[in-house]
Amino acid sequence: MSETTATVSRPSSGQAASDKQAEWFSQQFETLVSSIERVIIGKRDVVRLVLVALFAEGHLLVEDNPGTGKTQLAKALASSIEGKWNRIQFTPDLLPADVTGSTVYNQGTGKFQFYPGPVFSNIVLADEINRASPKTQSALLEVMEEHQVTVDSIPNLVPRPFMVIATQNPIEFEGTYRLPEAQLDRFLMKISMGYLDVASEVDVLTRHGKPSEHSSTITPVTTGAHVRTMVEIAEKVYVEPGIANYIVAIAQETRNVPEIRLGVSTRGCLALMRAARVYAMAQGRSFVRPDDVKALASPVFEHRLMLTPEAELRGIRGSELINRILAEIAVPRKRFE
């Protein structure tokens, strides 16, 4: 555990997040960012979004080209929080039981015994999730929403913290199954790693010629108990009624834009509010500002939009429509200056 983490005492919980808790949260957050950046270089904004999803108890969909560091990101995150991680390679022949686990008859006891699958981890990397059949994809629906797996009518809780990081390749569609809207809605955010700039890519070649060896040197900088505490603190961040109205106004406008045939649901509004709370805490604040909402609107809302066929043919992106909506909706200013 790092020196920074060891010297910061855990703040006591209360009815509302305090300035002391916000300061502690921000320190822990930045320590985690620095730890992950030892592996994921030149992507500070991406790393921060990943941690926002973690502390909002959400899941992450990463759509990007091969070789951009998606697997290393999941491993670095799990190592930094002293958590267990598993990678599930989604293929067409993968079965739901390969994900969740199954019951096996134990001859010694004469009873069926449940053997947990790889989903029972703190960080689960669902690699190329769209290559598995819809039946296998649906095995994640319950656990992503309720943090449990029901087998033979018996619920089995997954450990906390729990986060699914799913990846899909945007340039290959042969042999893939498009994620249904119900599945997409389970993800708090959709992000893209993107290619590195020249300086960062040279830095990777210079410092990390053997990525596997480097990633193994990451030591925990916090614990699962601290992560759970940070989750609880973030839930107490104050959200002004005007901010809630602002979030709803953005969501309602997505339902009225001609280029969008399916707008953001109420679940999407709740997701944005949860993420905004964590985003505010990461900056040492115990209340949410409109800028927090604007910064997260695109990664939280974009994958929840279903564009019209005409808009898709014209190459319009959901992020463009969200930015247009943000420019048109009045921003609340009361008590945020």
C-alpha positions in Angstrom: 0.0 0.0 0.0 1.3 3.4 -0.9 2.5 6.0 1.7 -0.3 8.3 0.7 -3.0 5.8 1.4 -1.4 4.7 4.7 -1.2 8.2 6.1 -4.8 9.2 5.3 -7.3 8.0 8.0 -10.7 6.9 6.9 -13.3 9.7 7.6 -16.3 8.8 9.7 -19.6 8.4 7.8 -22.4 10.8 8.3 -25.8 11.9 6.9 -24.2 14.0 4.2 -20.8 14.2 2.6 -18.5 16.6 4.4 -15.6 18.7 3.2 -13.2 16.4 5.1 -14.7 13.3 3.4 -14.4 15.1 0.0 -10.7 15.8 0.6 -10.0 12.2 1.6 -11.9 10.9 -1.4 -10.0 13.2 -3.7 -6.7 12.0 -2.3 -7.6 8.4 -2.7 -8.9 9.0 -6.2 -5.7 10.7 -7.4 -3.6 7.9 -5.8 -5.5 5.4 -7.8 -5.1 7.4 -11.0 -1.3 7.6 -10.5 -1.1 3.9 -9.9 -3.0 3.0 -13.1 -1.1 5.5 -15.1 2.1 3.4 -14.5 0.6 1.1 -17.1 -2.0 3.2 -19.0 0.2 6.1 -20.2 -1.2 9.3 -21.8 -4.8 8.5 -21.0 -5.5 10.4 -17.8 -9.0 11.4 -18.7 -9.9 7.8 -19.6 -8.5 6.5 -16.4 -10.5 9.0 -14.4 -13.7 8.0 -16.2 -13.0 4.3 -15.4 -12.6 5.2 -11.7 -15.8 7.3 -11.8 -17.6 4.2 -13.0 -16.0 2.0 -10.3 -17.1 4.3 -7.4 -20.6 4.8 -8.9 -20.9 1.0 -8.9 -21.4 1.0 -12.6 -20.1 -1.0 -15.5 -18.0 0.1 -18.5 -18.2 -0.7 -22.2 -15.0 0.0 -24.1 -15.3 0.1 -27.8 -11.9 0.4 -29.5 -9.4 -1.2 -31.8 -7.2 -4.1 -30.7 -4.0 -3.3 -28.9 -5.1 -0.1 -27.3 -4.6 -1.3 -23.7 -8.1 -2.5 -22.7 -6.9 -5.7 -20.9 -4.0 -3.9 -19.2 -6.5 -1.3 -17.9 -8.6 -4.0 -16.2 -5.5 -5.7 -14.7 -4.1 -2.4 -13.5 -7.4 -1.4 -11.9 -7.8 -4.8 -10.1 -4.1 -4.7 -8.9 -4.5 -1.2 -7.6 -7.5 -2.0 -5.4 -6.1 -5.3 -4.2 -9.0 -7.1 -6.0 -9.5 -10.3 -7.9 -10.0 -10.1 -11.6 -11.0 -12.5 -14.3 -11.0 -12.4 -18.0 -13.8 -14.1 -20.0 -13.1 -14.5 -23.7 -16.5 -14.3 -25.3 -16.8 -16.6 -28.3 -19.8 -18.0 -30.2 -19.6 -21.4 -28.4 -19.4 -19.8 -24.9 -22.3 -21.0 -22.7 -24.1 -19.0 -19.9 -22.8 -21.5 -17.3 -19.2 -20.7 -18.5 -19.8 -17.2 -17.2 -22.0 -17.6 -14.1 -21.0 -21.1 -12.9 -23.1 -24.2 -12.4 -24.2 -26.8 -9.9 -22.4 -30.2 -9.9 -23.4 -33.3 -8.1 -21.1 -34.1 -5.2 -20.9 -37.9 -4.7 -19.4 -37.5 -1.3 -22.2 -35.4 0.2 -24.9 -36.7 -2.1 -26.0 -33.1 -2.9 -25.6 -30.7 -5.8 -22.9 -28.1 -5.1 -22.6 -24.7 -6.8 -19.2 -23.9 -8.4 -18.9 -20.1 -9.1 -17.9 -19.0 -12.5 -15.4 -16.3 -13.5 -18.0 -13.6 -13.0 -17.4 -13.9 -9.2 -14.6 -11.4 -9.2 -14.1 -7.8 -8.3 -13.2 -6.8 -11.9 -14.5 -8.9 -14.7 -13.2 -8.3 -18.2 -15.8 -9.5 -20.8 -13.5 -9.5 -23.8 -15.2 -9.0 -27.2 -18.6 -9.4 -25.6 -20.5 -9.1 -28.9 -18.9 -12.3 -30.2 -21.0 -14.4 -27.8 -24.6 -15.4 -28.6 -27.5 -13.4 -27.1 -28.2 -16.3 -24.8 -24.7 -16.0 -23.3 -24.8 -12.2 -23.2 -28.0 -12.4 -21.2 -26.1 -14.3 -18.5 -24.7 -10.9 -17.4 -28.0 -9.1 -17.2 -28.9 -10.1 -13.6 -25.4 -9.8 -12.1 -24.8 -6.4 -13.7 -28.0 -5.0 -12.2 -28.4 -6.8 -8.9 -24.9 -8.0 -8.1 -26.0 -11.6 -7.7 -26.4 -14.8 -9.8 -29.4 -17.0 -9.3 -28.8 -20.7 -9.9 -31.5 -23.2 -9.0 -33.6 -20.5 -7.4 -30.7 -19.7 -5.0 -29.2 -16.2 -5.2 -25.4 -16.0 -5.0 -23.9 -12.6 -4.2 -20.8 -11.5 -6.1 -18.0 -9.7 -4.1 -18.0 -5.9 -3.7 -16.6 -3.9 -5.3 -17.9 -5.5 -8.5 -17.4 -4.1 -12.0 -17.8 -5.5 -15.5 -15.5 -4.0 -18.2 -16.7 -5.2 -21.5 -14.9 -4.6 -24.8 -16.0 -4.8 -28.4 -14.2 -4.2 -31.7 -15.8 -1.4 -33.8 -14.3 -2.5 -37.1 -15.3 -6.2 -37.2 -18.9 -7.2 -37.5 -18.7 -10.7 -39.0 -19.6 -13.4 -36.5 -20.8 -10.8 -33.9 -24.1 -10.2 -32.2 -25.2 -6.6 -31.6 -25.8 -5.9 -28.0 -29.6 -5.4 -27.3 -30.7 -2.2 -25.8 -31.4 -3.8 -22.4 -27.8 -4.9 -22.3 -26.4 -1.6 -23.3 -28.5 0.1 -20.7 -26.7 -1.9 -18.0 -23.5 -0.1 -18.7 -22.9 3.1 -16.9 -20.6 4.5 -19.5 -19.2 3.7 -23.0 -15.7 5.0 -23.7 -12.9 4.6 -26.2 -9.3 4.3 -25.3 -8.0 5.7 -28.6 -4.5 5.7 -29.9 -1.7 7.4 -28.0 0.0 10.7 -29.1 3.5 10.4 -30.4 5.3 11.3 -27.1 3.2 8.9 -25.1 3.7 6.1 -27.6 7.5 6.6 -27.5 7.3 6.6 -23.7 5.6 3.2 -23.8 8.3 1.7 -26.1 11.0 3.2 -23.9 9.7 2.3 -20.5 7.5 -0.7 -21.1 9.1 -2.9 -23.7 7.8 -5.9 -21.7 4.3 -4.8 -20.6 3.5 -8.1 -18.8 6.5 -7.7 -16.5 5.7 -4.1 -15.9 2.1 -4.7 -15.0 3.1 -7.3 -12.4 5.0 -4.6 -10.5 1.8 -2.8 -9.6 1.1 -3.0 -5.9 -2.2 -2.2 -4.2 -2.6 1.5 -3.2 -6.0 1.0 -1.5 -8.2 -1.9 -0.3 -11.6 -3.2 -1.2 -12.9 -1.9 2.2 -11.7 1.6 1.3 -13.4 1.3 -2.1 -16.7 0.4 -0.5 -16.3 3.3 1.9 -15.7 5.7 -1.0 -18.8 4.3 -2.7 -20.9 5.0 0.4 -19.5 8.5 0.7 -20.2 9.3 -3.0 -23.8 8.4 -2.5 -24.1 11.2 0.0 -22.9 14.0 -2.3 -25.6 16.8 -2.4 -27.5 17.2 -5.6 -29.4 20.5 -5.9 -32.9 20.1 -7.2 -31.9 22.4 -10.1 -29.3 19.9 -11.0 -31.8 17.1 -11.0 -34.1 19.2 -13.2 -31.1 19.8 -15.5 -30.4 16.1 -15.9 -34.1 15.4 -16.7 -34.3 18.2 -19.2 -31.3 16.8 -21.1 -32.8 13.3 -21.1 -36.3 14.6 -22.2 -34.7 16.5 -25.1 -33.1 13.3 -26.4 -36.6 12.0 -26.8 -37.6 14.9 -29.0 -34.6 15.2 -31.4 -35.7 14.1 -34.9 -32.5 12.1 -35.5 -33.1 10.0 -32.3 -35.8 7.3 -32.3 -35.1 6.1 -28.8 -34.0 8.6 -26.2 -32.5 8.2 -22.7 -34.6 6.4 -20.1 -35.0 7.2 -16.4 -32.3 4.6 -15.6 -30.0 6.7 -17.7 -30.9 9.8 -15.6 -30.1 7.9 -12.4 -26.8 6.8 -14.0 -25.7 10.3 -14.8 -26.6 11.5 -11.3 -24.5 8.7 -9.7 -21.6 9.4 -12.0 -21.8 13.2 -11.3 -21.7 12.6 -7.6 -18.4 10.7 -7.9 -17.0 13.2 -10.4 -17.7 16.0 -7.9 -16.0 14.1 -5.0 -13.0 13.3 -7.2 -12.5 17.1 -7.4 -12.8 17.6 -3.6 -16.4 18.9 -3.6 -19.4 17.6 -1.6 -21.9 18.9 -4.1 -22.6 18.6 -7.8 -22.1 21.4 -10.3 -23.7 21.7 -13.8 -20.2 21.3 -15.3 -20.0 17.8 -13.7 -23.2 16.9 -15.6 -22.0 18.4 -18.9 -18.6 16.5 -18.6 -20.3 13.2 -18.2 -23.4 13.5 -20.4 -21.8 12.1 -23.5 -20.1 8.9 -22.0 -23.2 8.2 -19.9 -25.9 8.9 -22.5 -24.4 8.2 -25.9 -24.7 4.4 -25.9 -28.3 4.7 -24.7 -29.4 6.5 -27.8 -30.9 4.7 -30.8 -30.5 6.9 -33.9 -32.8 6.8 -36.9 -31.5 4.9 -40.0 -31.3 8.2 -41.9 -29.1 9.7 -39.2 -26.8 6.7 -39.2 -26.5 6.8 -43.0 -25.5 10.5 -42.7 -22.7 9.5 -40.2 -24.2 11.4 -37.3 -22.8 10.4 -33.9 -24.7 10.4 -30.7 -22.1 12.6 -29.0 -22.8 15.3 -31.6 -26.4 15.3 -30.8 -25.8 15.4 -27.0 -23.4 18.3 -27.4 -26.1 20.1 -29.5 -28.6 19.5 -26.7 -26.2 20.7 -24.0 -25.8 23.9 -26.0 -29.5 24.5 -26.1 -30.6 23.6 -22.6 -30.4 26.4 -20.0 -27.7 25.8 -17.4 -28.8 26.3 -13.7 -26.5 28.8 -12.0 -28.0 29.2 -8.6 -25.5 28.4 -5.7 -22.8 27.1 -8.0 -20.6 30.1 -8.5 
